[in-house]
């Protein structure tokens, strides 16, 4: 039975539609079955007249359970949208960056043909990325329940007014302050909104949760990195009557009336991302953000290590000096 590959593209862009046509054609020529969504097929037909090769339609010709892999052609936003689609399945996503930074993508547009070749030959590994579970309470009533791969951001609803909040970790309050919002993120999301708000970059392998205030009016309102088993919470105080809004991955939103409580925990449903080459995260960080690294010499290998010479400074060991209490040395 032929393997089925789901092709997900940002069809609002001509270059993404062209990439989808190329991908489907190469998959078909290699004996694999390309699959697309009806809403992605329609704009391609409007632009090109028809698809380059026969293509099955998701949820009409085939179900998501029969799909082997999802190839995402677009930026990080397209990958986040695709993550919603495969959330309840085991289908991994492999991103080809057609956007700007594309931190979640595995390869670039120029490597599209090679990436399809790797997919055809199963030359990829799959890693699981932590997601978060987000619950919103108003008193004892749950008014919202959603999830996020990158972050859950509590933001002020009115531009003219700050949001008064209390932040909490593991049922204990940490601090109260006025702010533009608070970002609660995963390690994957540490290079997204949380990074822009001044949070730390966390390697994807690190199991942790992040909390980063946005433009807080307070002396102590620093980013926090907490255990993956912790419960992070933000309470929107009623004393200012300011409304807030919750944004998850910049895609799903919920109005937050005064008195709302937002609780974030690690979800038991990760998102699976396919990787075609095991590039160290440090290298990806430098490449995506175009960080300067001139002058780097790297670690000294054992074969290069030179014996000490007399010109090098010597290290002296100083004995500890104690003073008797109430007396002389």
C-alpha positions, 0 to 999 in steps of 0.5 A: 500500500502506498504511503500517503503524505499530507501537503499543507500550504499557505495558499494565500501566497503564490510561492507556497502554492507553487511549492505545493505543486512541486511537492505533489509532483515529486511525491507522485513520481516517487510512488507516494500519494499526495493528500491535500485539504479541500480548502487548499486545493481550491485556490491552487485550481483557481491559480493554475487551472488544475493540480499538477498530479492526481491528489487525494482529498483529506476527510473525503478520500482518506482520513488523517489516520491513514496519513504517514507524514505532513509536509508544511509549506510556509512559515511558523504560522502555517506550522502552528495552524497545521499543528491544530489539524494533527493535534489528536493524531500521531502524524508528524509535521515537517516544515519547509520555511517560506516565511521569515525566521521559520524557527519551527521549520526543518528546511528552506525553500531552496532545499525543497526537492532534497527534503521531499527526497528524504521524505520518500526514503524515510530519512527523518527522525521524529521528536516530540515537542511539549505543549501546554494545557490552558484553563480559564476560570471565572469564580468556580466556573470554567469559561475556557479550555484550550492548548498551545504549542508556543505560548498562552499570552494574557494581554490587556484588552484596552490600549489605554489601560494596564492590566493588573495581575497576580502571577502564581506558581504551584498555588503560591503567589509570586508578585502583583503588578500592572503590565501589558500582559504575561506570556506563559510558554514552552521551550519551543515558544521561548524563541517566539513571543516570550523571547520578544518580551525579554524571556530566555531562550530555552533549548527544546530538550529542556523540560520546563515552563516559562513565565515572562511579564510584558512591560511590567510596572514593577521592580520585581517582574522578571522571567521565571523558568519553572518545573514542567510539573508546576502549575502556572497561573495569572489572575486578572484583578478586579480592582481596575475593571480592566478587561484582558484577552487570552491568545494561544499561539496567536490563533485562538483567543478568549475574552478575560473579564476582571476576576479571570484566572488562567491556569497553565500546565504541561499537556499530555499531548505533544506535537510531533515534529519530523527532522531530516538532519540533527542540526544542534539547536545552537547552530539553528539559533545562530543561523535563524537570528543571524547572530555574530560569531566572529572571533570564535576559536572553539574548544581545544582538542586533546591533540592540540593541547600544549604543555605549560611554559614558563611564560604562563602565569602560575596558579598559587594555592592560598591556605585559608586564614582564620581569626580567633573570635575576640582575639588576635590571629 
